[in-house]
């Protein structure tokens, strides 16, 4: 086999590898989007639809079936007020979320 054939074979393999990588990335993105669409505004407890309701000036999601409440990051602190015992901060800190704003 000649050097020229090896060169073009290598270029072809590299192009195929780049194309496969791009297609894999697109498929991964499409799969993530499909999962998001499947679970968007669904209750984590029973799977029913969540509705957005205003509560004390905060928009929270409430399950239309079982009444479970979903709070976005920071909403619990806004609703509960400043935690002088740092219980909430330490609880969320155990899971790697939230930070102490003191």
SEDRENGU-730548 format. One line per field, with one value per atom (N, C-alpha, C, O, CB): x, y, z; atom name. Coordinates in steps of 0.05 Angstrom, whole numbers, plus 5000, padded with zeros to 4 digits. Atoms other than C-alpha are relative to their C-alpha. Glycine has a CB too. Layout:
# SEDRENGU-730548
c1 <- c(X	...)
c2 <- c(Y	...)
c3 <- c(Z	...)
a <- c(CA	...)
END
This chain:
# SEDRENGU-730548
c1 <- c(5017	5000	5018	5039	4981	4983	5027	4995	4974	4995	5003	5037	4976	4962	5026	5023	4985	4974	4955	5000	5024	4932	4997	4975	5001	5001	4950	4990	4974	5027	5007	4943	4970	4957	5016	5028	4874	4982	4960	4994	5015	4851	4999	4978	5014	4999	4873	4981	4966	5028	5019	4835	4971	4955	5005	5027	4773	4992	4969	4999	5006	4777	4995	4977	5022	5003	4786	4973	4959	5023	5026	4726	4977	4957	4998	5022	4683	4998	4976	5005	5000	4704	4988	4972	5029	5012	4686	4970	4955	5013	5029	4619	4985	4964	4996	5012	4604	4998	4978	5016	5001	4622	4978	4964	5028	5021	4576	4973	4955	5003	5026	4519	4994	4971	5000	5005	4528	4992	4974	5026	5006	4527	4971	4957	5020	5027	4463	4980	4959	4997	5019	4430	4998	4976	5009	5000	4450	4983	4967	5029	5016	4421	4970	4954	5010	5028	4357	4988	4965	4997	5009	4351	4995	4975	5020	5004	4360	4975	4960	5025	5023	4308	4974	4954	5002	5024	4259	4994	4970	5005	5004	4269	4989	4971	5026	5009	4259	4971	4954	5017	5028	4195	4981	4959	4998	5016	4170	4993	4972	5014	5003	4179	4994	4990	5025	5004	4169	4972	4952	5002	5024	4118	4984	4959	4981	5012	4104	5008	5030	5008	4995	4099	5020	5018	4974	4980	4158	4989	5001	5024	5012	4112	4981	4982	4986	5020	4054	5000	4987	4973	4998	4071	4979	4979	4999	5021	4010	5011	5034	4977	4992	4013	5002	4986	4981	4997	4038	4988	4989	5031	5010	4004	5015	5023	4969	4986	4037	4980	4960	5016	5017	4006	5017	5040	4984	4986	4025	4995	4972	4990	5003	4038	5020	5044	5007	4984	4062	5020	5043	5016	4983	4089	5020	5036	5014	4982	4127	4984	4963	5018	5013	4107	5010	5034	5004	4993	4107	4984	4963	4996	5014	4087	4986	4999	5019	5015	4032	4987	4977	4977	5011	4010	4969	4957	5009	5029	3939	4986	4962	4992	5011	3929	5005	4986	5012	4994	3965	5007	5009	5023	4994	3981	5029	5035	4984	4972	4056	5009	4999	5017	4991	4094	5029	5046	4998	4973	4156	5010	4997	5002	4988	4200	5026	5042	5005	4975	4254	5022	5016	4996	4978	4323	4996	4990	5027	5002	4319	4972	4969	5010	5027	4243	4993	4979	4981	5005	4242	5011	4998	5013	4988	4289	4983	4980	5029	5017	4245	4974	4966	4994	5025	4182	5004	4988	4986	4996	4211	5014	5012	5018	4986	4252	5028	5036	4985	4972	4322	5000	4985	5013	4997	4341	5021	5045	5006	4980	4374	5014	5035	4986	4987	4390	5018	5032	4979	4985	4423	4992	5008	5029	5009	4382	4996	5005	4974	5005	4360	5026	5030	4981	4974	4429	5016	5028	5016	4984	4463	4987	5001	5003	5014	4409	5007	5015	4970	4994	4420	5030	5038	4990	4971	4495	5008	5029	5014	4994	4494	4998	5012	4982	5005	4471	5015	5010	4971	4984	4520	4985	4996	5010	5015	4467	5001	5010	4971	5003	4456	5026	5045	4979	4977	4505	4990	4968	5019	5007	4505	5004	5027	5017	4998	4489	5002	5005	4976	4996	4491	4984	4986	5027)
c2 <- c(4977	5000	5025	5025	5000	4976	5069	5019	5018	5013	4979	5127	5017	5026	5018	4984	5165	4986	5000	5006	5015	5111	5000	5003	4971	4999	5108	5027	5029	4994	4973	5183	5005	5015	5021	4996	5185	4981	4989	4996	5018	5124	5012	5011	4972	4987	5161	5024	5027	5008	4977	5224	4991	5003	5016	5011	5183	4990	4995	4977	5010	5149	5023	5022	4982	4977	5216	5014	5022	5019	4987	5246	4983	4994	5003	5017	5186	5002	5002	4970	4998	5191	5027	5028	4998	4974	5266	4999	5010	5022	5002	5252	4984	4991	4988	5017	5196	5015	5014	4974	4984	5242	5021	5025	5013	4980	5297	4987	4998	5014	5013	5248	4990	4992	4977	5009	5218	5024	5021	4987	4977	5288	5010	5017	5023	4992	5306	4980	4989	5001	5019	5241	5003	5000	4971	4996	5253	5025	5024	5003	4976	5323	4995	5005	5023	5006	5298	4982	4986	4986	5017	5244	5016	5011	4977	4983	5295	5017	5020	5018	4984	5340	4984	4993	5014	5017	5282	4993	4993	4974	5005	5264	5024	5022	4991	4975	5336	5005	5011	5024	4996	5341	4980	4986	4997	5022	5275	5007	5000	4974	4995	5299	5029	5035	4991	4972	5374	5005	4996	5017	4993	5399	4975	4975	5018	5025	5328	4997	5004	4975	5005	5309	4977	4956	4993	5021	5270	4978	4957	5012	5020	5233	4982	4957	5014	5016	5210	5002	4986	5007	4998	5233	5017	5021	4973	4983	5278	5028	5035	5003	4973	5348	5019	5017	5012	4979	5405	5026	5031	5004	4974	5472	5022	5017	5003	4978	5538	5018	5026	5017	4984	5577	5021	5015	4983	4980	5641	4995	4990	5029	5004	5632	5019	5017	4970	4979	5691	5014	5019	4987	4985	5725	4983	4993	5022	5018	5663	4981	4971	4984	5020	5620	4972	4967	5007	5027	5548	4981	4988	4994	5020	5484	4981	4971	4985	5018	5442	4978	4984	5016	5022	5373	5002	5006	4973	4999	5373	4975	4975	5004	5025	5302	4996	4993	4977	5007	5290	5024	5022	4981	4976	5362	5005	5023	4999	4996	5354	5027	5037	4977	4974	5419	4998	4985	5020	4999	5432	5029	5047	4990	4973	5491	5001	4983	5007	4995	5519	5008	5015	5022	4992	5533	5028	5047	4999	4974	5589	5006	5024	5021	4993	5589	4992	5006	4986	5007	5552	5021	5029	4972	4979	5604	5026	5040	5006	4976	5660	4997	5016	5006	5004	5630	4998	5008	4975	5004	5610	5024	5026	4975	4977	5673	4991	4969	5011	5005	5677	4978	4980	5025	5022	5613	5007	5005	4973	4992	5636	4976	4979	5016	5024	5564	4986	4967	4980	5012	5547	4971	4957	5002	5027	5483	4995	4975	4994	5003	5494	5000	4984	5023	4998	5515	4975	4965	5025	5024	5456	4976	4958	4995	5023	5408	5000	4979	5002	5000	5431	4997	4987	5026	5003	5434	4971	4964	5014	5028	5359	4988	4968	4985	5011	5348	5016	5012	4999	4985	5396	5023	5035	4982	4978	5448	5024	5022	4992	4976	5518	5009	4994	4996	4990	5562	5018	5028	5016	4983	5601	5029	5037	4992	4972	5673	5017	5041	5008	4988	5690	5024	5037	5006)
c3 <- c(5000	5000	5000	5013	5025	5002	4983	5023	5036	4973	4979	5030	4994	5013	5001	5008	4991	5008	5018	4970	4993	5002	5031	5041	4990	4971	5076	5010	5029	5012	4993	5081	4997	5015	4984	5005	5050	5017	5024	4970	4982	5090	5028	5041	5001	4974	5153	5001	5021	5008	5001	5132	5001	5014	4974	5001	5117	5028	5037	4980	4973	5186	5019	5036	5010	4982	5221	4995	5014	4996	5007	5183	5011	5021	4970	4990	5201	5031	5042	4992	4970	5275	5008	5028	5010	4993	5276	4995	5012	4983	5006	5243	5021	5030	4972	4979	5293	5026	5040	5004	4976	5350	5000	5019	5005	5003	5324	5002	5016	4973	4999	5314	5028	5037	4980	4973	5383	5018	5035	5011	4984	5414	4994	5013	4994	5008	5375	5012	5022	4970	4989	5397	5031	5042	4993	4971	5470	5007	5026	5011	4995	5467	4995	5010	4982	5006	5435	5022	5030	4973	4978	5489	5025	5039	5005	4976	5545	4997	5016	5004	5005	5513	5002	5013	4972	4998	5507	5029	5037	4983	4972	5580	5015	5031	5014	4988	5600	4993	5010	4991	5008	5559	5013	5020	4970	4988	5588	5029	5039	4998	4972	5660	5008	5031	5014	4994	5654	5013	5003	4974	4984	5705	5008	5009	4983	4989	5730	5029	5036	4983	4971	5803	5003	4990	5014	4994	5829	5017	5019	5013	4982	5877	4985	4988	5022	5013	5833	4970	4956	5010	5029	5762	4987	4963	4988	5011	5754	4992	4999	5020	5008	5724	5024	5043	4980	4979	5768	4989	4965	5007	5008	5767	5016	5039	5006	4987	5784	5014	5003	4979	4983	5841	5014	5021	5020	4984	5876	5029	5038	4992	4971	5950	5014	5011	5008	4986	5992	4981	4988	5023	5019	5930	4985	4969	5013	5013	5906	4983	4991	5021	5017	5847	5006	5002	4970	4993	5870	4983	4972	5030	5015	5834	5020	5038	4981	4983	5866	4983	4961	5015	5015	5843	5000	5021	5013	5002	5817	5011	5014	4971	4990	5843	5030	5045	4984	4972	5909	5018	5042	5001	4985	5930	5007	5022	5025	4995	5933	4990	4970	4987	5007	5929	4990	5003	5024	5010	5887	5002	4992	4970	4997	5905	4984	4985	5030	5015	5860	5020	5043	4979	4982	5890	5012	4997	4986	4986	5942	5009	5026	4982	4993	5948	5029	5042	4981	4972	6015	5018	5038	5006	4984	6044	4999	5019	4991	5003	6016	5016	5029	4971	4986	6045	5030	5045	4990	4972	6112	5014	5039	5004	4988	6123	5008	5003	5024	4991	6153	5021	5041	5010	4981	6189	5021	5015	4986	4980	6253	5013	5025	5022	4989	6273	4980	4987	5011	5022	6206	4994	4982	5006	5006	6203	4971	4960	5016	5028	6132	4984	4967	4990	5014	6109	5004	4984	5010	4995	6142	4987	4977	5030	5014	6114	4971	4960	5004	5028	6043	4995	4974	4988	5003	6053	5000	4988	5023	5000	6067	4972	4967	5019	5026	5996	4978	4955	4994	5019	5963	4988	4969	4978	5012	5948	5018	5041	4995	4984	5972	5013	5015	5021	4986	6008	5022	5022	4981	4977	6072	4993	4988	5025	5007	6057	5025	5023	4983	4974	6132	5003	5024	5005)
a <- c(N	CA	C	O	CB	N	CA	C	O	CB	N	CA	C	O	CB	N	CA	C	O	CB	N	CA	C	O	CB	N	CA	C	O	CB	N	CA	C	O	CB	N	CA	C	O	CB	N	CA	C	O	CB	N	CA	C	O	CB	N	CA	C	O	CB	N	CA	C	O	CB	N	CA	C	O	CB	N	CA	C	O	CB	N	CA	C	O	CB	N	CA	C	O	CB	N	CA	C	O	CB	N	CA	C	O	CB	N	CA	C	O	CB	N	CA	C	O	CB	N	CA	C	O	CB	N	CA	C	O	CB	N	CA	C	O	CB	N	CA	C	O	CB	N	CA	C	O	CB	N	CA	C	O	CB	N	CA	C	O	CB	N	CA	C	O	CB	N	CA	C	O	CB	N	CA	C	O	CB	N	CA	C	O	CB	N	CA	C	O	CB	N	CA	C	O	CB	N	CA	C	O	CB	N	CA	C	O	CB	N	CA	C	O	CB	N	CA	C	O	CB	N	CA	C	O	CB	N	CA	C	O	CB	N	CA	C	O	CB	N	CA	C	O	CB	N	CA	C	O	CB	N	CA	C	O	CB	N	CA	C	O	CB	N	CA	C	O	CB	N	CA	C	O	CB	N	CA	C	O	CB	N	CA	C	O	CB	N	CA	C	O	CB	N	CA	C	O	CB	N	CA	C	O	CB	N	CA	C	O	CB	N	CA	C	O	CB	N	CA	C	O	CB	N	CA	C	O	CB	N	CA	C	O	CB	N	CA	C	O	CB	N	CA	C	O	CB	N	CA	C	O	CB	N	CA	C	O	CB	N	CA	C	O	CB	N	CA	C	O	CB	N	CA	C	O	CB	N	CA	C	O	CB	N	CA	C	O	CB	N	CA	C	O	CB	N	CA	C	O	CB	N	CA	C	O	CB	N	CA	C	O	CB	N	CA	C	O	CB	N	CA	C	O	CB	N	CA	C	O	CB	N	CA	C	O	CB	N	CA	C	O	CB	N	CA	C	O	CB	N	CA	C	O	CB	N	CA	C	O	CB	N	CA	C	O	CB	N	CA	C	O	CB	N	CA	C	O	CB	N	CA	C	O	CB	N	CA	C	O	CB	N	CA	C	O	CB	N	CA	C	O	CB	N	CA	C	O	CB	N	CA	C	O	CB	N	CA	C	O	CB	N	CA	C	O	CB	N	CA	C	O	CB	N	CA	C	O	CB	N	CA	C	O	CB	N	CA	C	O	CB	N	CA	C	O	CB	N	CA	C	O	CB	N	CA	C	O	CB	N	CA	C	O	CB	N	CA	C	O	CB	N	CA	C	O	CB	N	CA	C	O	CB	N	CA	C	O	CB	N	CA	C	O	CB	N	CA	C	O	CB)
END
